[in-house]
Amino acid sequence: MKETLVDLLRCPLTKEKLTLEVYEREERTYGNTTISEIKSGLLTAPCGYLYPIVKGVPRLQVESFLEHDNFLRTHIKDYETLKKKIISEYDYVIKLAIKKNKKTKQSFGMEWNMFRHGKDTTWDFTKDSRKQRFLMEINVTEESLKGKRLFDVGCGNGVLTSGISEFGIETFGLDVSNSVEQAYIHNTNPNVHYIQGDLQLPPFASETFDIVYSTGVIHHTNNTELSFSCISGLTKKGGLLYVWLYRPEKDFKHNALNFTRAITNKFPIKVQYWLFLIFLVPQGLLKMRMRGKKRNWREQLIRDRKSVV
């Protein structure tokens, strides 16, 4: 995490500014530039809420302090007292967040941790082709992006977040899962930030970004309308908000996928992946081979899974 990021971050619950305490730093090289970044530390809100920084990534979810319980206990002497205070004041919100995010974290965390940076493509798009598609989607030129800030909502593997920054724009990628860890490790651009967070409780103040970009994400949340309302206010006046969703289709294939989704979503995440790997991936790979296209099993598995989740 770059130290400058703390100036923009806010407590997801109270929107108050956060205080930074650094435990460990690391030197990261981007081209010819070496930057001292925060490898581990703590962000504290005036209300007493604790948000750990682990593996270079700020963890700004309501339940993050519980998920990194051992880490915080190691670094904070009176952690148990602070923990009890947080739970006593925010018990309902914490339980709600855990229930809402648990399965999504497991599912998408497993998906993107399977992704191999530098080897796999996302939906058959290379980084460069995704960058050009991004320009087309939001109808802008490279020059118009320079010096602006973009919020990539649901950044997943982070390839696009990092790629967009090559246009001279500062990008901020947020994801609910721990996929941000690999995104941070493989990022090669200095003007990129990754945060683990909840898009329904974004860790930023209103009107922070010139562009808020979300593609194929908010329909995977428990409440699409609520998710939209939570991210739309982060756009500056006169800024740009881009949201892409799956469109509803009234045909046999769509109805069959909905039927399959209703069944498979009840299974444990690992069982779902094995079912897709056994029954869907071979068919998909064969179909692509017949079309003269190459796709590895990881790319096919992610694509098939997206169709039924």
C-alpha positions in Angstrom: 0.0 0.0 0.0 1.3 3.4 -0.9 1.2 5.9 2.0 -0.5 8.5 -0.1 -3.6 6.3 -0.3 -4.5 6.9 3.4 -5.5 10.5 2.5 -8.4 9.2 0.4 -9.5 6.2 2.5 -12.4 6.5 4.9 -14.0 4.3 7.5 -16.7 2.4 5.6 -19.1 2.8 8.5 -18.7 6.4 9.6 -16.8 8.0 6.6 -14.3 9.4 9.0 -10.6 9.8 8.0 -8.3 7.1 9.1 -5.1 7.2 11.2 -2.2 5.1 9.9 0.3 3.1 11.9 3.1 1.4 9.9 4.4 -2.0 11.1 6.6 -3.0 8.1 7.7 -1.4 4.9 9.0 -2.9 1.6 10.7 -1.5 -1.5 8.8 -2.0 -4.7 10.3 -1.2 -8.1 8.2 0.1 -11.0 10.4 0.5 -14.1 13.2 2.9 -13.1 11.3 4.0 -10.0 11.6 2.4 -6.5 8.9 3.3 -4.0 8.7 2.5 -0.3 5.3 1.0 0.4 3.5 -0.3 3.5 3.6 -4.1 3.7 1.8 -4.3 7.0 0.1 -1.8 9.3 -3.1 -0.6 10.9 -5.8 1.9 9.9 -7.8 3.2 12.8 -11.0 5.2 12.7 -11.9 7.8 15.3 -14.8 5.6 16.3 -12.3 2.9 17.3 -12.8 0.6 14.4 -9.7 -1.3 13.3 -8.7 -2.1 9.7 -5.5 -4.1 9.1 -3.0 -3.7 6.3 -1.8 -7.2 5.4 0.5 -8.3 2.5 0.5 -4.7 1.2 -3.3 -4.5 0.9 -5.6 -2.4 3.2 -8.5 -4.6 4.4 -11.5 -2.3 4.7 -14.4 -4.6 5.3 -16.5 -4.6 8.5 -15.4 -8.1 9.3 -11.7 -7.7 8.3 -10.5 -7.4 11.9 -11.9 -10.8 12.7 -10.4 -12.4 9.6 -7.0 -11.1 10.6 -7.5 -11.7 14.3 -4.0 -13.3 14.9 -2.3 -10.5 13.0 -3.9 -7.8 15.1 -3.4 -9.7 18.4 0.3 -9.9 17.5 0.7 -6.1 17.0 -1.8 -4.6 19.5 -1.3 -5.2 23.2 -4.9 -4.3 24.2 -6.4 -5.9 21.1 -8.9 -8.1 23.0 -10.3 -5.1 24.8 -10.6 -3.1 21.5 -12.2 -6.1 19.8 -14.8 -6.5 22.5 -15.7 -2.8 22.2 -16.1 -3.0 18.4 -18.3 -6.1 18.6 -20.5 -4.7 21.4 -21.1 -1.5 19.4 -21.4 -3.0 15.9 -22.5 -6.6 16.5 -25.5 -6.5 14.2 -23.6 -4.9 11.3 -20.7 -7.3 11.6 -22.9 -10.4 11.6 -24.8 -9.1 8.6 -21.6 -8.4 6.7 -20.2 -11.9 7.5 -23.4 -13.6 6.3 -23.6 -11.4 3.2 -20.0 -11.7 2.1 -18.8 -15.2 3.2 -19.9 -17.2 0.1 -18.9 -14.5 -2.4 -15.5 -14.2 -0.9 -14.9 -18.0 -1.1 -16.3 -18.2 -4.6 -14.6 -15.3 -6.3 -11.4 -15.8 -4.2 -11.1 -19.3 -5.5 -11.8 -18.2 -9.1 -9.3 -15.4 -9.3 -6.6 -17.2 -7.3 -6.8 -19.9 -10.0 -6.0 -17.3 -12.6 -2.3 -17.3 -13.8 -1.0 -13.8 -14.4 0.9 -13.5 -17.6 -0.4 -16.8 -18.9 -4.2 -16.7 -18.8 -6.6 -14.2 -20.5 -10.0 -13.0 -19.1 -12.9 -13.8 -21.4 -10.3 -14.4 -24.2 -9.2 -10.7 -24.0 -5.5 -9.9 -23.6 -4.6 -6.9 -21.4 -4.2 -4.7 -24.5 -7.4 -5.7 -26.1 -9.2 -5.1 -22.8 -7.7 -1.6 -22.6 -9.0 -0.8 -26.0 -12.4 -2.2 -25.2 -12.5 0.0 -22.1 -11.9 3.1 -24.2 -14.7 2.1 -26.5 -17.1 1.3 -23.6 -16.8 4.7 -21.9 -16.2 6.6 -25.2 -13.1 8.5 -24.2 -9.6 9.0 -25.6 -6.3 8.1 -23.9 -5.4 11.8 -23.6 -8.6 12.7 -21.8 -7.8 10.2 -19.0 -4.4 11.7 -18.0 -4.3 13.0 -14.4 -7.7 11.6 -13.4 -8.8 9.0 -10.8 -10.7 5.9 -11.6 -12.5 3.5 -9.3 -12.6 -0.1 -10.6 -15.5 -1.7 -8.7 -15.0 -5.5 -8.4 -11.5 -5.5 -9.9 -11.1 -9.3 -9.7 -7.6 -10.3 -10.9 -6.6 -6.6 -11.3 -5.3 -7.0 -14.9 -7.6 -4.3 -16.3 -7.1 -2.0 -13.2 -3.4 -2.1 -13.8 -3.7 -1.9 -17.6 -5.9 1.2 -17.5 -3.3 3.0 -15.4 -1.0 2.9 -18.4 -3.1 5.7 -19.9 -1.8 8.0 -17.3 -4.7 7.7 -14.9 -4.6 6.8 -11.2 -6.6 3.7 -10.6 -8.1 2.1 -7.5 -9.2 -1.5 -7.6 -11.6 -2.9 -5.0 -12.7 -6.5 -4.6 -14.5 -8.4 -1.9 -12.2 -11.4 -2.1 -8.5 -11.9 -1.5 -7.9 -11.8 -5.2 -6.5 -8.3 -4.5 -3.4 -10.0 -3.0 -2.3 -11.4 -6.4 -3.4 -8.3 -8.1 -1.1 -6.3 -5.9 1.8 -8.7 -6.3 1.6 -8.7 -10.1 1.0 -5.0 -10.6 3.8 -3.2 -12.5 2.5 0.3 -12.5 3.1 2.9 -9.7 -0.2 4.7 -10.0 -2.4 1.7 -9.0 -3.9 0.9 -5.6 -5.7 -2.3 -4.5 -8.2 -2.5 -1.6 -10.2 -5.4 -0.1 -13.6 -3.9 0.5 -17.3 -4.2 0.3 -18.9 -2.2 -2.6 -22.0 -1.6 -0.5 -19.8 0.0 2.2 -17.1 1.7 0.0 -14.1 3.1 2.0 -14.2 6.5 0.2 -15.9 9.8 0.6 -18.6 10.9 -1.8 -17.5 12.4 -5.1 -13.9 11.1 -4.9 -13.5 9.8 -8.5 -13.6 11.2 -12.0 -14.7 7.8 -13.3 -16.4 4.9 -11.5 -16.3 1.8 -13.6 -18.1 -1.5 -12.9 -18.5 -4.3 -15.4 -20.2 -7.6 -14.7 -20.1 -7.1 -11.0 -23.1 -5.7 -9.1 -25.6 -8.2 -10.3 -23.6 -10.8 -8.3 -24.4 -9.0 -5.1 -27.4 -9.6 -2.8 -29.1 -6.4 -3.9 -28.2 -4.9 -7.3 -30.2 -1.7 -6.8 -28.5 -1.0 -3.4 -25.1 -1.7 -4.9 -25.7 0.7 -7.7 -26.7 3.5 -5.2 -23.6 2.9 -3.1 -21.1 3.3 -5.9 -22.9 6.0 -8.0 -22.3 8.7 -5.3 -18.6 8.2 -5.5 -18.5 9.9 -8.9 -17.6 13.6 -9.0 -20.1 16.1 -10.4 -19.5 16.1 -14.1 -17.7 12.8 -13.8 -18.5 9.5 -15.5 -20.3 6.4 -14.1 -20.2 3.2 -16.2 -22.0 0.1 -15.2 -22.4 -3.0 -17.3 -24.8 -5.9 -16.3 -25.9 -9.2 -17.7 -29.1 -8.6 -19.7 -32.1 -10.8 -19.1 -32.9 -13.2 -21.9 -36.1 -15.2 -22.3 -34.9 -18.2 -24.2 -34.3 -21.9 -23.4 -30.5 -21.5 -22.7 -31.1 -18.7 -20.2 -33.9 -20.6 -18.5 -31.7 -23.7 -18.3 -28.8 -21.7 -16.8 -31.2 -20.2 -14.2 -32.4 -23.7 -13.3 -28.8 -24.9 -13.0 -27.8 -21.9 -10.9 -30.6 -22.6 -8.4 -29.3 -26.1 -7.8 -25.5 -25.6 -8.0 -25.5 -22.5 -5.7 -26.6 -24.8 -2.8 -23.5 -26.9 -3.1 -20.1 -26.2 -1.4 -17.8 -24.0 -3.5 -15.3 -26.7 -4.2 -18.0 -29.2 -5.2 -19.3 -26.6 -7.7 -15.9 -26.2 -9.3 -15.4 -30.0 -9.6 -18.9 -30.3 -11.3 -18.0 -27.5 -13.7 -14.6 -29.1 -14.4 -16.0 -32.5 -15.1 -19.2 -31.7 -17.0 -18.8 -28.3 -18.6 -15.1 -27.6 -19.2 -14.4 -30.5 -21.6 -17.4 -29.6 -23.8 -16.4 -25.9 -23.8 -12.8 -26.7 -24.8 -13.9 -29.1 -27.6 -16.2 -26.4 -28.9 -13.4 -23.8 -29.0 -11.0 -26.3 -30.6 -13.6 -26.9 -33.4 -13.8 -23.1 -33.9 -10.0 -23.0 -34.2 -9.5 -21.1 -31.0 -7.2 -22.1 -28.0 -8.3 -21.7 -24.4 -6.7 -23.5 -21.4 -8.8 -25.3 -18.8 -8.5 -22.5 -16.2 -9.9 -19.9 -18.7 -12.7 -22.3 -19.7 -13.6 -23.1 -16.1 -13.8 -19.4 -15.1 -15.9 -18.7 -18.2 -18.3 -21.6 -17.6 -18.7 -20.7 -13.9 -19.5 -17.1 -14.8 -22.4 -18.4 -16.9 -24.1 -20.1 -13.9 -23.2 -17.9 -10.9 
